[in-house]
Amino acid sequence: MINSKDLPTETPPYTVKVSDRAKSVRLALSIENGLEVVVPSNYDRRKIPEIIQQKRNWIMRNQSKLHDRETFLQSQSPHDLPKSLNLRSLNEEWQIEYHQTVTKFGTITIQEIAENPAHLHLSVSGDITNIESCKGLLKQWLMRKAENNLVKWLRKISIHTNLPYRTITIRSQKTLWGSCSGDCNISLNYKLLFLELKVVEYVLIHELCHTIHMNHSDKFWKLVNSFEPNYKTLDKSLNQAWQIIPAWLNLS
């Protein structure tokens, strides 16, 4: 990765990431990495400053949004252990209890998580003073929950729309709700569990439509519209969807 230390001060700072899979230049903004320019391996990097200047308004606008997002997340006590998990897409709100447990020899037991589906209750036991480890345990549980539900959900919509895909992977993406590769392999973000049912359905339809059109052309949106006429409203709602994701997950 290359840093833009020698550029004029009026050029926003950025890093360059070379990708063998990239076919064109792409700009990405995130709290963790700032402004990142993704380029193909054979791209002439001398053209990058000009592209940055052309996209300056977009960059400034989205940097402001990122700043607002980070300020909001920090105000939500992101470093505390969560007391509940509201999985809107499944209409489930799980309550969480934490128990510091020791063995008969006085040593702290290994962390584990137990669930009571009938009462939507999770119990985390072990060394609960290790907050990051407790969060890691909860993330693993959420990943399994997503695998058990989103995979079946995507398969059902795939059959209904007659849009087949090759494989599905559940991931912990920082900025994407989902993606579809040129080989029709779909990746979904486990945080979709926290979104409303109709929004998640739209994301699944969106990615399945990419198995036909690997772009956001008029043909792509026409196909999306044929399955979800309200797609514009649903797509716009994703811009603010991060506000209902628990802060401790958004900052991880």
DRENDO-1510 file (C-alpha; in Angstrom, 1 decimal, always signed):
<recs>
REC; n; res; u; v; w
REC; 1; MET; +0.0; +0.0; +0.0 .
REC; 2; ILE; +1.3; +3.4; -1.0 .
REC; 3; ASN; +0.8; +6.6; +1.0 .
REC; 4; SER; +0.3; +10.0; -0.7 .
REC; 5; LYS; +2.8; +12.0; +1.4 .
REC; 6; ASP; +4.4; +13.9; -1.5 .
REC; 7; LEU; +1.2; +15.3; -3.0 .
REC; 8; PRO; +0.1; +18.9; -2.9 .
REC; 9; THR; -1.8; +19.9; +0.3 .
REC; 10; GLU; -5.0; +20.6; -1.6 .
REC; 11; THR; -5.2; +16.9; -2.5 .
REC; 12; PRO; -7.0; +14.9; +0.1 .
REC; 13; PRO; -4.7; +12.2; +1.7 .
REC; 14; TYR; -5.3; +8.7; +0.4 .
REC; 15; THR; -3.7; +5.3; +0.1 .
REC; 16; VAL; -3.4; +3.2; -3.0 .
REC; 17; LYS; -4.4; -0.5; -3.1 .
REC; 18; VAL; -3.4; -2.6; -6.1 .
REC; 19; SER; -5.9; -5.3; -6.9 .
REC; 20; ASP; -5.4; -8.1; -9.5 .
REC; 21; ARG; -9.2; -8.4; -9.6 .
REC; 22; ALA; -9.9; -4.7; -10.3 .
REC; 23; LYS; -10.7; -3.8; -13.9 .
REC; 24; SER; -11.0; +0.0; -13.3 .
REC; 25; VAL; -10.2; +2.6; -10.6 .
REC; 26; ARG; -12.5; +2.6; -7.6 .
REC; 27; LEU; -12.6; +5.0; -4.6 .
REC; 28; ALA; -13.5; +3.7; -1.2 .
REC; 29; LEU; -14.0; +5.5; +2.1 .
REC; 30; SER; -14.1; +4.0; +5.6 .
REC; 31; ILE; -13.6; +5.0; +9.2 .
REC; 32; GLU; -10.8; +2.5; +9.4 .
REC; 33; ASN; -8.8; +3.1; +6.2 .
REC; 34; GLY; -9.8; +6.7; +5.2 .
REC; 35; LEU; -9.8; +7.3; +1.5 .
REC; 36; GLU; -8.5; +4.3; -0.5 .
REC; 37; VAL; -7.9; +4.2; -4.2 .
REC; 38; VAL; -8.2; +0.7; -5.6 .
REC; 39; VAL; -6.4; +0.3; -9.0 .
REC; 40; PRO; -5.6; -2.6; -11.4 .
REC; 41; SER; -2.1; -3.9; -11.2 .
REC; 42; ASN; -1.0; -2.2; -14.5 .
REC; 43; TYR; -2.6; +1.2; -13.8 .
REC; 44; ASP; -0.6; +4.4; -14.4 .
REC; 45; ARG; -0.7; +5.9; -10.9 .
REC; 46; ARG; +0.3; +9.3; -12.2 .
REC; 47; LYS; -3.4; +9.7; -13.2 .
REC; 48; ILE; -4.6; +9.2; -9.6 .
REC; 49; PRO; -4.3; +12.9; -8.4 .
REC; 50; GLU; -6.4; +14.0; -11.4 .
REC; 51; ILE; -9.1; +11.5; -10.5 .
REC; 52; ILE; -9.0; +12.6; -6.9 .
REC; 53; GLN; -9.6; +16.2; -7.9 .
REC; 54; GLN; -12.5; +15.2; -10.2 .
REC; 55; LYS; -14.1; +13.3; -7.3 .
REC; 56; ARG; -13.3; +15.9; -4.7 .
REC; 57; ASN; -16.9; +16.9; -4.0 .
REC; 58; TRP; -17.9; +13.3; -3.6 .
REC; 59; ILE; -15.0; +12.7; -1.3 .
REC; 60; MET; -15.7; +15.7; +0.9 .
REC; 61; ARG; -19.4; +14.9; +1.1 .
REC; 62; ASN; -18.8; +11.3; +2.1 .
REC; 63; GLN; -16.0; +12.2; +4.5 .
REC; 64; SER; -18.6; +14.4; +6.3 .
REC; 65; LYS; -21.0; +11.5; +6.5 .
REC; 66; LEU; -18.2; +9.3; +7.9 .
REC; 67; HIS; -17.4; +11.9; +10.6 .
REC; 68; ASP; -21.1; +12.0; +11.6 .
REC; 69; ARG; -21.3; +8.2; +11.7 .
REC; 70; GLU; -18.2; +7.9; +13.9 .
REC; 71; THR; -19.5; +10.6; +16.3 .
REC; 72; PHE; -22.9; +8.9; +16.5 .
REC; 73; LEU; -21.3; +5.5; +17.2 .
REC; 74; GLN; -19.0; +6.8; +19.9 .
REC; 75; SER; -22.1; +8.3; +21.7 .
REC; 76; GLN; -23.7; +4.8; +21.9 .
REC; 77; SER; -21.3; +3.3; +24.4 .
REC; 78; PRO; -19.6; +1.0; +21.9 .
REC; 79; HIS; -17.1; -0.4; +24.4 .
REC; 80; ASP; -19.7; -1.8; +26.8 .
REC; 81; LEU; -21.0; -5.3; +26.7 .
REC; 82; PRO; -24.5; -5.5; +25.0 .
REC; 83; LYS; -27.5; -6.5; +27.1 .
REC; 84; SER; -29.6; -7.5; +24.1 .
REC; 85; LEU; -29.5; -8.3; +20.4 .
REC; 86; ASN; -32.5; -7.1; +18.3 .
REC; 87; LEU; -32.6; -9.2; +15.2 .
REC; 88; ARG; -35.3; -7.4; +13.3 .
REC; 89; SER; -35.2; -9.6; +10.2 .
REC; 90; LEU; -36.1; -12.6; +12.3 .
REC; 91; ASN; -38.4; -10.7; +14.6 .
REC; 92; GLU; -36.3; -11.9; +17.6 .
REC; 93; GLU; -34.9; -9.8; +20.4 .
REC; 94; TRP; -32.4; -11.9; +22.5 .
REC; 95; GLN; -31.6; -10.9; +26.1 .
REC; 96; ILE; -28.0; -11.5; +27.3 .
REC; 97; GLU; -26.7; -12.3; +30.8 .
REC; 98; TYR; -23.1; -12.6; +31.8 .
REC; 99; HIS; -21.7; -14.9; +34.5 .
REC; 100; GLN; -18.2; -14.9; +35.9 .
REC; 101; THR; -17.6; -18.6; +36.6 .
REC; 102; VAL; -14.7; -20.5; +38.2 .
REC; 103; THR; -13.8; -24.2; +38.5 .
REC; 104; LYS; -13.6; -26.1; +41.8 .
REC; 105; PHE; -9.9; -25.3; +41.8 .
REC; 106; GLY; -10.6; -21.6; +41.7 .
REC; 107; THR; -9.5; -20.9; +38.2 .
REC; 108; ILE; -11.7; -19.0; +35.7 .
REC; 109; THR; -13.5; -21.3; +33.3 .
REC; 110; ILE; -13.2; -21.0; +29.5 .
REC; 111; GLN; -15.7; -18.6; +28.0 .
REC; 112; GLU; -18.7; -20.2; +26.4 .
REC; 113; ILE; -22.2; -19.2; +25.3 .
REC; 114; ALA; -25.4; -21.0; +25.9 .
REC; 115; GLU; -28.8; -20.2; +24.3 .
REC; 116; ASN; -32.4; -20.8; +25.3 .
REC; 117; PRO; -34.4; -20.4; +22.0 .
REC; 118; ALA; -37.7; -20.8; +23.8 .
REC; 119; HIS; -37.1; -17.6; +25.9 .
REC; 120; LEU; -34.7; -15.9; +23.4 .
REC; 121; HIS; -32.0; -15.8; +26.1 .
REC; 122; LEU; -28.2; -16.0; +25.8 .
REC; 123; SER; -25.9; -16.7; +28.7 .
REC; 124; VAL; -22.2; -15.9; +28.4 .
REC; 125; SER; -20.0; -17.5; +31.1 .
REC; 126; GLY; -16.3; -17.6; +31.9 .
REC; 127; ASP; -14.0; -14.6; +32.2 .
REC; 128; ILE; -16.5; -11.9; +31.5 .
REC; 129; THR; -13.9; -9.2; +32.5 .
REC; 130; ASN; -12.4; -9.8; +29.0 .
REC; 131; ILE; -14.9; -7.7; +27.2 .
REC; 132; GLU; -13.3; -8.1; +23.7 .
REC; 133; SER; -13.4; -11.9; +24.1 .
REC; 134; CYS; -17.0; -11.8; +25.1 .
REC; 135; LYS; -17.9; -9.7; +22.1 .
REC; 136; GLY; -16.0; -12.2; +19.9 .
REC; 137; LEU; -18.1; -15.0; +21.3 .
REC; 138; LEU; -21.3; -13.0; +20.5 .
REC; 139; LYS; -20.1; -12.3; +16.9 .
REC; 140; GLN; -19.4; -16.0; +16.4 .
REC; 141; TRP; -23.0; -16.7; +17.5 .
REC; 142; LEU; -24.3; -14.1; +15.2 .
REC; 143; MET; -22.4; -15.6; +12.3 .
REC; 144; ARG; -23.9; -19.0; +12.9 .
REC; 145; LYS; -27.3; -17.4; +13.2 .
REC; 146; ALA; -26.8; -15.7; +9.8 .
REC; 147; GLU; -25.6; -18.9; +8.2 .
REC; 148; ASN; -28.6; -20.8; +9.5 .
REC; 149; ASN; -31.1; -18.1; +8.2 .
REC; 150; LEU; -29.6; -16.0; +5.3 .
REC; 151; VAL; -28.5; -19.1; +3.4 .
REC; 152; LYS; -32.0; -20.6; +3.3 .
REC; 153; TRP; -33.5; -17.2; +2.7 .
REC; 154; LEU; -31.3; -16.6; -0.4 .
REC; 155; ARG; -32.0; -20.1; -1.8 .
REC; 156; LYS; -35.7; -19.5; -1.5 .
REC; 157; ILE; -35.6; -16.1; -3.3 .
REC; 158; SER; -33.2; -17.6; -5.9 .
REC; 159; ILE; -35.8; -20.2; -6.8 .
REC; 160; HIS; -38.6; -17.7; -6.8 .
REC; 161; THR; -36.9; -15.3; -9.1 .
REC; 162; ASN; -35.2; -18.0; -11.2 .
REC; 163; LEU; -31.8; -16.4; -10.6 .
REC; 164; PRO; -29.3; -19.1; -9.7 .
REC; 165; TYR; -26.0; -18.5; -8.0 .
REC; 166; ARG; -23.0; -20.7; -7.3 .
REC; 167; THR; -22.1; -20.4; -3.7 .
REC; 168; ILE; -23.0; -18.2; -0.7 .
REC; 169; THR; -20.6; -17.0; +2.0 .
REC; 170; ILE; -21.5; -15.2; +5.2 .
REC; 171; ARG; -18.9; -12.6; +6.1 .
REC; 172; SER; -18.2; -9.6; +8.3 .
REC; 173; GLN; -17.8; -6.9; +5.8 .
REC; 174; LYS; -17.0; -3.4; +6.9 .
REC; 175; THR; -18.8; -1.4; +4.2 .
REC; 176; LEU; -20.9; -3.8; +2.1 .
REC; 177; TRP; -24.2; -5.5; +2.8 .
REC; 178; GLY; -23.5; -8.0; +0.1 .
REC; 179; SER; -21.6; -8.6; -3.1 .
REC; 180; CYS; -21.7; -10.9; -6.1 .
REC; 181; SER; -18.6; -12.0; -8.0 .
REC; 182; GLY; -18.3; -12.5; -11.8 .
REC; 183; ASP; -18.6; -16.3; -11.1 .
REC; 184; CYS; -21.9; -15.7; -9.4 .
REC; 185; ASN; -20.6; -16.3; -5.9 .
REC; 186; ILE; -22.6; -14.3; -3.4 .
REC; 187; SER; -21.3; -12.9; +0.0 .
REC; 188; LEU; -23.7; -11.5; +2.6 .
REC; 189; ASN; -22.9; -9.5; +5.7 .
REC; 190; TYR; -24.1; -11.2; +8.9 .
REC; 191; LYS; -25.2; -7.7; +10.2 .
REC; 192; LEU; -28.2; -8.0; +7.8 .
REC; 193; LEU; -29.8; -9.8; +10.7 .
REC; 194; PHE; -30.4; -6.4; +12.4 .
REC; 195; LEU; -32.2; -4.9; +9.4 .
REC; 196; GLU; -35.9; -5.0; +8.7 .
REC; 197; LEU; -37.2; -8.0; +6.8 .
REC; 198; LYS; -38.2; -6.1; +3.7 .
REC; 199; VAL; -34.8; -4.4; +3.5 .
REC; 200; VAL; -32.9; -7.7; +3.7 .
REC; 201; GLU; -35.1; -9.2; +1.0 .
REC; 202; TYR; -34.2; -6.3; -1.2 .
REC; 203; VAL; -30.5; -6.8; -0.6 .
REC; 204; LEU; -30.8; -10.5; -1.5 .
REC; 205; ILE; -32.7; -9.6; -4.7 .
REC; 206; HIS; -30.1; -6.9; -5.5 .
REC; 207; GLU; -27.2; -9.4; -5.3 .
REC; 208; LEU; -29.1; -12.1; -7.3 .
REC; 209; CYS; -29.7; -9.6; -10.1 .
REC; 210; HIS; -26.0; -9.1; -10.3 .
REC; 211; THR; -25.7; -12.7; -11.5 .
REC; 212; ILE; -27.2; -11.4; -14.7 .
REC; 213; HIS; -25.8; -7.8; -14.8 .
REC; 214; MET; -22.5; -7.1; -13.1 .
REC; 215; ASN; -23.1; -3.4; -12.9 .
REC; 216; HIS; -25.7; -0.8; -12.0 .
REC; 217; SER; -26.9; -0.2; -15.5 .
REC; 218; ASP; -30.5; +0.6; -16.5 .
REC; 219; LYS; -30.9; -3.1; -17.4 .
REC; 220; PHE; -29.9; -4.1; -13.9 .
REC; 221; TRP; -32.3; -1.7; -12.2 .
REC; 222; LYS; -35.1; -2.8; -14.6 .
REC; 223; LEU; -34.5; -6.4; -13.5 .
REC; 224; VAL; -34.5; -5.4; -9.8 .
REC; 225; ASN; -37.7; -3.4; -10.4 .
REC; 226; SER; -39.4; -6.5; -11.8 .
REC; 227; PHE; -39.0; -8.3; -8.5 .
REC; 228; GLU; -39.1; -5.3; -6.1 .
REC; 229; PRO; -40.9; -2.2; -7.4 .
REC; 230; ASN; -40.2; -0.3; -4.2 .
REC; 231; TYR; -36.4; -0.8; -4.6 .
REC; 232; LYS; -35.5; +3.0; -4.7 .
REC; 233; THR; -36.9; +3.6; -1.2 .
REC; 234; LEU; -35.4; +0.4; +0.2 .
REC; 235; ASP; -32.0; +1.1; -1.4 .
REC; 236; LYS; -32.0; +4.7; +0.0 .
REC; 237; SER; -32.8; +3.3; +3.5 .
REC; 238; LEU; -29.5; +1.4; +3.5 .
REC; 239; ASN; -27.6; +4.6; +3.6 .
REC; 240; GLN; -28.8; +5.1; +7.2 .
REC; 241; ALA; -29.1; +1.4; +8.2 .
REC; 242; TRP; -25.8; +1.5; +10.1 .
REC; 243; GLN; -27.6; +3.5; +12.8 .
REC; 244; ILE; -29.6; +0.5; +13.9 .
REC; 245; ILE; -26.5; -1.8; +14.0 .
REC; 246; PRO; -25.1; -2.1; +17.5 .
REC; 247; ALA; -22.2; +0.4; +17.9 .
REC; 248; TRP; -19.9; -2.3; +19.3 .
REC; 249; LEU; -20.3; -4.2; +16.0 .
REC; 250; ASN; -20.0; -1.1; +13.7 .
REC; 251; LEU; -16.7; -0.2; +15.3 .
REC; 252; SER; -15.2; -3.7; +15.1 .
</recs>
